[in-house]
Amino acid sequence: MRKGDPNFKHLGHLIGADVGLSAGLIKTANSAYFGARSPVRSVDEALMRLGLDVANRAIAGISLRKAFPSNIQLDRFWHASAQIAALSGWLAQSIVKINIRPDDAYTYGLFRDAGIPVLLIRFDKYRQTIVRANDEMVKSFVDIEHQDLPTNHAMIGCLLAQNWWLPEEICLAIRHHHDLDFSQPLEVGIPSVSRYLIAVAQTAEHILQKVTGESKTCEWNKLGESCMVVLNMKEGELPAIYEMAVDIIKNVE
């Protein structure tokens, strides 16, 4: 895909050799997010509809999930990540008036918390760490992680994203998405695109929790005001967005 003149036919054969990857790419191309009038029926059609850049990221997201063992807890985690990704792309495309690509927001939403399953597999007591971090009202999520671990999921997720050759702005957004001062670019050196991505996905997570009542955390209490500033939004706009988001959430399988 990174070649100057990639061979679409050969690429289609490579993807088609993996049934799960093929199905996932076709499903992505047919999702409501891309607003297609007629469904694609083959990998080749999916590649043509999505384009190489979006297809590359979709494949990365599908492959990332396949890299981990399937269990009830991780299946719930990936489903929530898919919902946050869909909401992030929708917010960037239709709601917020900021200059970021919807597919960047979608990709970031998929990968933002990818470090969590790595730590769940590596450290037996990490589940208890997550519970404490989700209940923390003042300190950042990663500060709680550092009380128990030599690293944090934001750093691990950033390394994973770099290994998948995702854009630097997405990698930095993953690295800093729990920074309490992320809205202050001159102080922390986070690019504006990365700050937008952090704010969009955090808002998407808040919307998901508000609409479904599931996976409650204290992150919006700590980061919500900064998100509103970065996105140039007001809290009073959110109730109408909650209502519009219901259909987006329902359409994520």
C-alpha positions as CSV (number, residue, x, y, z in Angstrom):
1,M,0.0,0.0,0.0
2,R,2.9,2.4,0.6
3,K,4.3,1.9,-2.9
4,G,4.1,4.8,-5.3
5,D,2.0,2.7,-7.7
6,P,0.4,-0.1,-5.7
7,N,-1.1,-3.1,-7.5
8,F,-4.8,-3.2,-6.5
9,K,-5.3,-6.7,-8.0
10,H,-2.4,-8.2,-6.0
11,L,-3.5,-6.3,-2.9
12,G,-7.0,-7.8,-3.3
13,H,-5.6,-11.3,-3.5
14,L,-3.5,-10.8,-0.3
15,I,-6.6,-9.6,1.6
16,G,-8.8,-12.2,0.0
17,A,-6.6,-15.0,1.4
18,D,-7.9,-14.2,4.9
19,V,-11.6,-14.7,5.2
20,G,-11.9,-12.7,8.4
21,L,-10.0,-9.8,6.9
22,S,-12.0,-9.9,3.7
23,A,-15.3,-9.9,5.6
24,G,-14.2,-7.1,7.9
25,L,-13.1,-4.9,5.0
26,I,-16.4,-5.4,3.0
27,K,-18.4,-4.8,6.2
28,T,-16.5,-1.5,6.7
29,A,-17.1,-0.4,3.2
30,N,-20.8,-1.1,3.5
31,S,-21.2,0.6,6.9
32,A,-23.6,3.5,7.3
33,Y,-20.6,5.7,8.1
34,F,-19.6,5.8,4.4
35,G,-23.2,6.5,3.3
36,A,-23.1,4.1,0.3
37,R,-26.3,3.6,-1.8
38,S,-25.4,0.1,-3.0
39,P,-23.5,-2.6,-1.1
40,V,-20.0,-3.8,-2.3
41,R,-19.8,-7.5,-2.8
42,S,-16.0,-8.1,-3.1
43,V,-12.7,-7.1,-1.7
44,D,-11.8,-5.3,-4.9
45,E,-15.0,-3.2,-4.8
46,A,-14.3,-2.4,-1.1
47,L,-10.8,-1.2,-1.9
48,M,-12.1,1.0,-4.7
49,R,-14.8,2.5,-2.5
50,L,-12.6,3.1,0.5
51,G,-9.4,4.1,-1.2
52,L,-6.0,2.9,0.0
53,D,-5.6,5.2,2.9
54,V,-8.9,4.3,4.6
55,A,-8.6,0.7,3.6
56,N,-5.1,0.5,5.2
57,R,-6.4,1.8,8.5
58,A,-9.5,-0.4,8.4
59,I,-7.2,-3.4,7.9
60,A,-5.0,-2.3,10.7
61,G,-8.0,-2.1,13.1
62,I,-9.4,-5.5,12.0
63,S,-6.0,-7.1,12.4
64,L,-5.4,-5.5,15.8
65,R,-8.5,-7.1,17.2
66,K,-7.6,-10.5,15.6
67,A,-4.2,-10.3,17.3
68,F,-5.7,-10.8,20.8
69,P,-7.5,-13.8,22.2
70,S,-11.3,-13.7,22.2
71,N,-13.1,-13.6,25.5
72,I,-16.2,-11.8,26.9
73,Q,-14.3,-8.9,28.5
74,L,-12.2,-8.2,25.4
75,D,-15.2,-8.6,23.1
76,R,-17.0,-5.9,25.1
77,F,-13.9,-3.7,24.9
78,W,-13.6,-4.0,21.1
79,H,-17.3,-3.4,20.7
80,A,-17.1,-0.2,22.7
81,S,-14.0,0.9,20.8
82,A,-15.9,0.3,17.5
83,Q,-18.8,2.4,18.9
84,I,-16.5,5.2,19.9
85,A,-14.8,5.1,16.5
86,A,-18.1,5.4,14.7
87,L,-19.2,8.3,16.9
88,S,-15.9,10.0,16.5
89,G,-16.1,9.8,12.7
90,W,-19.7,11.0,12.8
91,L,-18.8,14.0,15.1
92,A,-15.9,15.0,12.8
93,Q,-18.0,14.6,9.7
94,S,-21.3,16.1,10.7
95,I,-21.3,17.9,14.1
96,V,-18.1,19.7,15.2
97,K,-16.7,22.5,13.0
98,I,-13.0,21.6,13.2
99,N,-10.5,20.8,10.5
100,I,-9.9,17.0,11.0
101,R,-10.7,14.2,8.6
102,P,-13.5,11.9,9.7
103,D,-11.4,8.8,8.8
104,D,-8.6,10.1,11.1
105,A,-11.2,10.5,13.9
106,Y,-12.5,7.0,13.2
107,T,-9.1,5.4,13.1
108,Y,-8.0,7.1,16.3
109,G,-11.2,6.0,18.1
110,L,-10.4,2.4,17.2
111,F,-6.8,2.5,18.4
112,R,-7.0,5.0,21.3
113,D,-7.2,2.4,24.0
114,A,-5.4,-0.5,22.3
115,G,-2.9,-0.6,25.0
116,I,-5.5,-1.8,27.5
117,P,-5.8,-5.4,26.2
118,V,-2.0,-5.7,26.1
119,L,-1.8,-4.8,29.8
120,L,-4.8,-7.0,30.6
121,I,-2.9,-10.0,29.1
122,R,0.5,-9.1,30.6
123,F,-0.6,-8.1,34.2
124,D,-3.0,-10.3,36.2
125,K,-4.0,-7.4,38.5
126,Y,-4.6,-4.8,35.8
127,R,-8.4,-5.3,36.0
128,Q,-8.3,-3.8,39.5
129,T,-6.1,-1.0,38.3
130,I,-8.7,-0.1,35.7
131,V,-11.5,-0.1,38.2
132,R,-9.5,2.3,40.5
133,A,-8.5,4.5,37.5
134,N,-12.1,4.7,36.3
135,D,-13.3,5.8,39.7
136,E,-10.6,8.4,40.2
137,M,-12.0,12.0,40.3
138,V,-8.8,14.1,40.4
139,K,-5.7,12.3,39.2
140,S,-5.3,11.3,35.6
141,F,-6.0,7.7,34.5
142,V,-2.3,7.1,33.7
143,D,-1.2,8.4,37.1
144,I,-3.2,5.6,38.7
145,E,-1.7,3.0,36.3
146,H,1.8,4.1,37.3
147,Q,1.0,3.3,40.9
148,D,0.8,-0.3,39.9
149,L,2.8,-0.7,36.7
150,P,6.0,0.4,35.0
151,T,4.1,1.8,32.1
152,N,0.6,2.9,31.0
153,H,-1.9,2.0,28.3
154,A,-1.5,5.4,26.5
155,M,2.3,4.8,26.0
156,I,1.7,1.1,24.9
157,G,-1.1,2.2,22.5
158,C,1.2,4.8,21.0
159,L,3.9,2.3,20.4
160,L,1.3,-0.1,18.8
161,A,0.1,2.7,16.5
162,Q,3.6,3.6,15.5
163,N,4.3,-0.1,14.7
164,W,1.2,-0.1,12.4
165,W,2.6,3.0,10.6
166,L,-0.3,5.2,11.6
167,P,0.1,9.0,11.2
168,E,2.2,10.8,13.8
169,E,-0.8,13.0,14.8
170,I,-2.8,9.9,15.7
171,C,0.1,8.3,17.6
172,L,0.6,11.5,19.6
173,A,-3.1,11.8,20.3
174,I,-3.0,8.2,21.7
175,R,0.1,9.0,23.8
176,H,-1.5,12.1,25.4
177,H,-5.2,11.3,25.5
178,H,-5.3,11.3,29.4
179,D,-3.2,14.4,29.8
180,L,-5.3,16.8,31.9
181,D,-3.7,19.8,30.2
182,F,-4.0,18.5,26.6
183,S,-6.0,21.7,25.6
184,Q,-2.9,23.8,26.2
185,P,-0.7,23.3,23.1
186,L,1.9,25.8,24.0
187,E,2.6,24.1,27.3
188,V,2.6,20.4,26.3
189,G,3.5,20.6,22.6
190,I,0.6,18.6,21.3
191,P,-0.2,19.4,17.6
192,S,-3.6,20.9,17.0
193,V,-4.8,17.9,15.0
194,S,-3.9,15.6,17.9
195,R,-5.8,17.8,20.3
196,Y,-8.8,17.7,18.1
197,L,-8.7,13.9,17.9
198,I,-8.4,13.6,21.7
199,A,-11.4,16.0,22.2
200,V,-13.6,14.3,19.6
201,A,-13.0,10.8,20.9
202,Q,-13.4,11.8,24.5
203,T,-16.7,13.5,23.6
204,A,-17.7,10.3,21.7
205,E,-17.0,8.2,24.8
206,H,-19.0,10.5,27.0
207,I,-21.9,10.4,24.5
208,L,-21.7,6.6,24.5
209,Q,-21.8,6.4,28.3
210,K,-24.6,8.9,28.5
211,V,-26.8,7.1,25.9
212,T,-26.1,3.5,27.0
213,G,-25.4,4.0,30.7
214,E,-22.5,1.5,30.4
215,S,-18.8,1.6,31.1
216,K,-19.1,4.7,33.4
217,T,-15.8,6.5,34.1
218,C,-14.8,9.9,35.6
219,E,-12.9,11.1,32.6
220,W,-15.5,13.5,31.4
221,N,-15.4,15.3,34.8
222,K,-11.7,15.8,34.3
223,L,-11.5,16.3,30.5
224,G,-14.9,17.5,29.4
225,E,-14.4,21.2,29.9
226,S,-11.1,21.0,27.8
227,C,-12.9,19.0,25.1
228,M,-15.6,21.7,24.8
229,V,-12.9,24.4,24.5
230,V,-11.0,22.6,21.9
231,L,-14.1,21.7,19.8
232,N,-15.6,25.2,20.3
233,M,-18.8,23.7,21.7
234,K,-21.1,24.5,24.6
235,E,-22.5,21.9,27.1
236,G,-26.0,23.0,26.1
237,E,-25.5,21.5,22.7
238,L,-24.9,18.0,24.0
239,P,-28.5,16.9,24.8
240,A,-29.5,17.2,21.1
241,I,-26.3,15.3,20.1
242,Y,-27.2,12.5,22.5
243,E,-30.5,12.0,20.7
244,M,-28.9,12.0,17.2
245,A,-26.2,9.6,18.4
246,V,-28.6,6.8,19.3
247,D,-28.9,5.6,15.7
248,I,-25.2,5.7,15.2
249,I,-24.6,3.5,18.2
250,K,-27.3,1.1,17.2
251,N,-25.8,0.5,13.8
252,V,-22.5,-0.7,15.2
253,E,-22.5,-4.5,15.4
